[in-house]
C-alpha cells in the first residue's frame, strides 16, 4: 500500500476514534491548560512576573563580545556580577549549523556604567575589549515598560479582531468564542513551556506570538468551515480531508521554523522561531481536540434542539 496509503489509513482510524470519543479527549488540552496556567502562576509568585523578560522588555545594558575562546558562562557571570555589584546574565552565541562559539552576550541592569561593564567582562574573559569586536545596547526601564504595554495592547486588539472576523464569517457566537479560547490556550501553553526552560521573552517574542495567533486562527477557521459550513459527504470525510491539509501545513511550517532556529545565531530570529515551533506543536491539541470537540458539541446540541 505504501507509506502514503499507511498514513491515510492511520488518519482514518484516528478520525473514527476522535468522532466517537471527542467529549472524553477534550480533557487532554484542558489538562495542559490547567498545568501550564498553574506553573505560570507559580512563576509569577516566585519572580513577580509571568515570564522572564530580556533587555527589550525589562530594560538594561547588554554587551556583545565577538570571540572564539571557550569559557564557563556561569563563572564569567559570577566574576562580572561581583565586579559591578549587579546581577548578570551570560549567553553563549554560536555559529549557525555548528557548535562553534562566536561570542558572548552579557546583560545586566541599566544603571551599570558601560565602561565598568566592559572592564569587568574584559577581566573575566581575559581578553581586551574594544569597539571593533564588541557592541553595547542600552534600553531604559521606562522605555522597556512602554514597549511591554504596547505589546499587550497589540495582543488585545488581535484577539478582538480574530473574534470579530470569526463572528462575521460564521454568524455564530459559539464558534467565535471557541476560536478565541483555542488561541488563548496556545499562548498559555507557549508561555508555560518557555517558563519551564527559562526562556527570556523579548519584543521579538511578542511578534512570534502574534504570528502563531494568525496561524492558529487560520487552522481554526479551516476546521470550523468543514464542520459547520460544508455539507457534502460525511463528517468523517470532511474531518479526514481537513486533517490531511492541516498536517501538510504543520510539516511545512515546522521545517521552516527549525531551519530558522538552528540556522542562525541572530537573537531576534531565534526568539521568533522557538515561539513558532512550540506554538505549532501545541496548536494541534488546541485546534483539533479543544476547538474541534467544542465545535462538534455545539453542532450536536444544535441538531438535538432544532
C-alpha positions in Angstrom: 0.0 0.0 0.0 3.0 2.3 0.5 3.8 5.0 3.0 1.1 7.3 1.7 -1.6 4.6 2.0 -0.4 3.8 5.5 -0.6 7.4 6.6 -4.1 7.7 5.0 -5.3 4.6 6.8 -3.9 5.8 10.1 -5.7 9.2 9.7 -8.9 7.3 9.0 -8.5 5.4 12.3 -7.7 8.5 14.2 -10.7 10.3 12.9 -13.0 7.4 13.7 -11.7 7.3 17.3 -12.0 11.1 17.5 -15.6 11.3 16.4 -16.6 8.6 18.9 -14.6 10.0 21.8 -14.3 13.7 21.3 -16.1 14.5 24.5 -13.5 12.5 26.5 -10.5 13.7 24.6 -11.2 17.3 25.4 -9.8 16.8 28.9 -6.3 16.4 27.4 -5.9 20.0 26.2 -7.7 21.2 29.3 -5.1 19.3 31.4 -2.3 21.2 29.5 -4.1 24.5 30.2 -4.5 23.8 33.9 -0.9 22.6 34.3 0.7 25.4 32.4 -1.6 28.0 34.0 -0.6 26.7 37.4 3.1 26.9 36.5 2.8 30.4 35.2 1.0 31.4 38.4 3.8 29.8 40.4 6.4 31.6 38.3 4.6 34.9 38.9 4.5 34.1 42.7 8.2 33.4 42.8 9.5 36.0 40.3 6.9 38.8 40.4 6.3 38.4 36.6 4.6 36.0 34.3 7.7 35.3 32.2 11.4 36.1 32.2 11.9 39.4 30.4 15.0 40.2 28.4 16.6 43.7 28.0 14.0 44.8 25.4 11.1 44.3 27.8 12.8 44.9 31.2 15.4 47.4 30.3 19.1 47.1 30.9 22.6 47.1 29.4 23.8 44.4 27.0 27.4 43.9 25.9 28.0 41.7 22.9 31.6 40.4 22.5 32.9 38.6 19.4 35.4 35.9 20.5 36.1 32.2 19.9 37.5 31.5 23.3 35.7 28.9 25.4 34.8 29.8 29.0 32.3 28.8 31.6 29.3 31.2 31.3 28.4 30.7 35.0 31.9 31.5 36.1 32.0 34.7 33.9 28.6 35.7 35.2 29.8 35.3 38.8 33.0 37.2 38.2 31.3 40.1 36.4 28.5 40.3 38.9 31.0 40.5 41.8 32.9 43.3 40.0 30.0 45.5 39.1 27.7 44.6 42.1 24.8 43.8 39.9 23.1 40.6 38.6 24.5 39.4 35.3 23.3 37.0 32.6 25.8 35.5 30.2 24.6 33.9 26.9 26.8 31.9 24.6 26.5 32.9 20.9 27.3 30.1 18.4 27.9 29.9 14.7 24.8 28.8 12.6 24.7 25.0 12.0 27.7 24.3 14.2 28.7 24.2 17.8 31.5 26.8 17.3 31.5 29.7 19.8 31.3 33.1 18.1 30.9 35.3 21.1 29.1 36.1 24.3 26.2 38.4 25.3 26.4 39.8 28.8 23.3 41.5 30.1 22.9 43.5 33.3 20.9 46.4 34.9 20.5 49.7 33.0 22.1 51.5 36.0 25.5 49.9 35.4 28.1 52.1 33.8 29.1 51.0 30.3 32.9 51.4 30.9 32.7 49.4 34.2 30.8 46.6 32.5 33.4 46.4 29.7 36.3 46.4 32.2 34.7 43.7 34.2 33.9 41.5 31.2 37.5 42.0 29.8 38.9 40.9 33.1 36.6 37.8 33.3 37.3 36.7 29.8 41.0 37.5 29.9 40.9 39.5 26.7 41.0 43.2 25.7 37.6 44.6 24.6 37.3 47.4 22.1 34.7 48.8 19.7 35.8 46.6 16.8 34.9 43.3 18.4 32.1 44.4 20.8 28.9 46.4 20.9 26.7 47.9 23.7 23.0 48.1 23.8 21.2 50.3 26.4 17.4 50.4 26.9 15.9 52.4 29.8 13.5 50.7 32.1 10.7 53.2 31.3 11.1 52.6 27.5 11.1 48.9 28.0 7.9 49.1 30.1 6.2 51.2 27.4 7.2 48.5 24.8 5.7 45.8 27.0 2.4 47.7 27.5 2.2 48.4 23.8 2.8 44.7 23.1 -0.1 43.8 25.5 -2.4 46.3 23.6 -1.4 44.7 20.3 -2.3 41.2 21.6 -5.7 42.5 22.9 -6.5 44.1 19.6 -5.5 40.9 17.8 -7.9 38.9 20.0 -10.8 41.3 19.3 -10.1 41.2 15.5 -10.0 37.4 15.5 -13.3 37.2 17.4 -15.0 39.7 15.1 -13.8 38.0 11.9 -15.0 34.6 13.2 -18.3 36.1 14.2 -18.8 37.9 10.9 -17.9 34.8 8.8 -19.8 32.1 10.7 -22.6 34.2 12.3 -22.0 32.0 15.3 -21.0 33.4 18.7 -20.1 29.9 19.9 -17.6 29.5 17.1 -16.1 32.9 17.7 -15.8 32.1 21.4 -14.2 28.7 20.7 -11.7 30.2 18.3 -10.5 32.8 20.8 -10.3 30.2 23.6 -8.2 28.0 21.4 -5.8 30.8 20.7 -5.6 31.8 24.3 -4.8 28.2 25.1 -1.9 28.2 22.6 -0.5 31.3 24.3 -0.8 29.8 27.8 1.0 26.6 26.6 3.8 28.6 24.9 4.4 30.8 28.0 4.3 27.8 30.3 6.8 25.7 28.3 9.2 28.6 27.9 8.9 29.5 31.6 9.9 25.9 32.4 13.0 26.1 30.2 14.0 29.6 31.4 13.5 31.3 28.0 13.7 35.1 28.0 10.8 36.9 26.3 11.6 39.9 24.1 9.7 42.2 21.8 10.6 39.7 19.0 8.8 37.0 21.1 5.6 39.1 21.1 5.9 39.2 17.3 6.2 35.4 17.3 3.1 35.1 19.4 1.2 37.4 17.0 2.3 35.1 14.2 1.2 32.0 15.9 -2.2 33.6 16.6 -2.6 34.2 12.9 -1.5 30.6 12.1 -3.9 29.2 14.7 -6.8 31.4 13.6 -6.3 30.1 10.0 -6.4 26.5 11.1 -9.4 27.1 13.4 -11.3 28.6 10.6 -10.5 25.8 8.2 -11.7 23.3 10.8 -14.9 25.2 11.6 -15.7 25.7 7.9 -15.5 21.9 7.4 -17.7 21.2 10.4 -20.2 24.0 10.2 -20.5 25.2 6.7 -19.7 22.3 4.4 -22.5 19.7 4.0 -21.2 17.4 1.3 -20.2 13.8 2.1 -20.0 12.7 5.7 -18.5 14.4 8.8 -15.7 11.8 8.8 -14.8 12.5 5.2 -14.6 16.3 5.9 -12.5 15.8 9.0 -10.1 13.5 7.2 -9.7 16.0 4.4 -9.1 18.8 6.9 -6.5 16.8 9.0 -4.5 16.0 5.8 -4.5 19.7 4.9 -3.5 20.6 8.4 -0.7 18.1 8.7 0.7 19.4 5.4 0.7 22.9 6.9 2.4 21.6 10.0 5.1 19.8 8.2 6.0 22.8 6.0 5.8 25.2 9.0 7.9 23.1 11.3 10.6 22.5 8.6 10.8 26.3 8.1 10.9 27.2 11.8 13.5 24.5 12.6 15.8 25.9 9.8 15.3 29.4 11.4 16.1 28.1 14.9 19.2 26.0 14.1 20.4 28.1 11.1 21.0 31.4 12.8 22.6 32.9 15.9 20.5 36.1 15.5 18.7 36.6 18.7 15.6 38.2 17.1 15.1 35.4 14.6 15.9 32.7 17.2 13.4 34.1 19.6 10.6 34.2 17.0 11.5 30.7 15.8 11.2 29.0 19.2 7.9 30.6 19.8 6.6 29.3 16.5 7.9 25.8 17.0 6.3 25.4 20.4 3.1 27.1 19.2 2.7 24.8 16.1 3.2 21.7 18.3 0.6 22.6 20.8 -1.7 24.1 18.2 -2.7 20.6 17.2 -4.1 19.9 20.6 -5.9 23.2 20.9 -7.3 23.2 17.3 -8.2 19.5 16.8 -9.1 18.4 20.3 -10.2 21.5 22.1 -11.7 23.6 19.4 -12.8 20.6 17.3 -14.6 19.0 20.2 -16.2 22.3 21.1 -17.5 22.7 17.5 -18.8 19.1 17.3 -20.5 19.5 20.7 -22.1 22.8 19.6 -23.3 21.2 16.3 -24.8 18.1 18.1 -26.5 20.4 20.6 -28.0 22.5 17.8 -29.2 19.4 15.9 -30.7 17.9 19.0 -32.7 21.1 19.7 -33.7 22.1 16.2 
